[in-house]
Amino acid sequence: MRDTLGGIVELARLGNCVAAGALTATGAFVAGVSGAALPTALAAVTTVFAVAAGNAINDYFDREIDAVNRPDRPIPRGAVSPRVALATAIGWFAVAVAAAVRLPPLSIGIAAVNLVALVTYTSLFKGTPGLGNALVAYLVGSTFLFGGAAVGNPRAVLVLAALAGLSTFTREVIKDVEDVAGDREEGLTTLPIAVGERRALWIGAAALVVAVAVSPLPYLSGTLGAAYLAVVAVADAVMLYATYEGFADPAAAQRRFKYGTFLAAAAFVVGRAVVVA
């Protein structure tokens, strides 16, 4: 029983859930609307449980691939049965929906699209060259947009959402390069399998270049000041280095990308905090 409970917790990937909830709250904070504590909290809770459910459903559909690529995950190692994983995902989705229904209409719309995307990602899109990567990129970027929409100001976080989405696309391509062996054995046609590993990495690099080019816009438009620009420059440098590193060590590179993404989010928080101060 203890192993089963531990396996259920592992299905959620708590670190990812908390991080996604924090990104949603960041989007709400950057949007800069006062008196929005309740919608911010509801949006964060929605995100946490939706991500947990998405991770669980992903493990359910990916159980055969994970037996090759990640045999230590709960389902392949026998800690959680596929049926329990599916039931857990449904329960977490229900909590996410219950939290989301009290938010503004645009937020509910984003949540509905994202819930469908989370459910269909593995079963329909993961093995489609580039499309699965783009869907994950959208989901990450939309966490910020969801937070901004929850407090009624989504326009304020459009650049942040775009930066997060484009950099995530690059990280997902690098991750697919890392997983080529298991994906090929399962019959998936990911981008590296379809076009070759180095060509896929160059496509990912091109997406990141666009993200880096977009990142100064809040400073250039006068929305955020020099503090934002200083931190986002570091984030850009980390992600650019991770892209370079991906050609030699995809595993290390895609982990480094997470730090770059969080630094970029921190840049917006710092920039907004300075404006408020």
Protein Blocks (a to p, Z undefined) as FASTA:
>chain_A
ZZmmmmmmmmnommlmmmmmmmmmmmmmmnopghilmmmmmmmmmmmmmmmmmmmmmmmm
mmmmmmmmmmmbmklnopacfklmmmmmmmmmmmmmmmmmmpcfklmmmmmmmmmmmmmm
mmmmmmpghklmmmmmmmmmmmmmmmmmmnopaklmmmmmmmmmmmmmmmmmmmmmmmmm
mmmmnopacfklmnojklmmmmmmmmmmmmmmmmmmmmmnomacfklmmmmmmmmmmmmm
mmmmmmmmmmlmmmmmmmmmmmmmmmmmmmmmmmmZZ
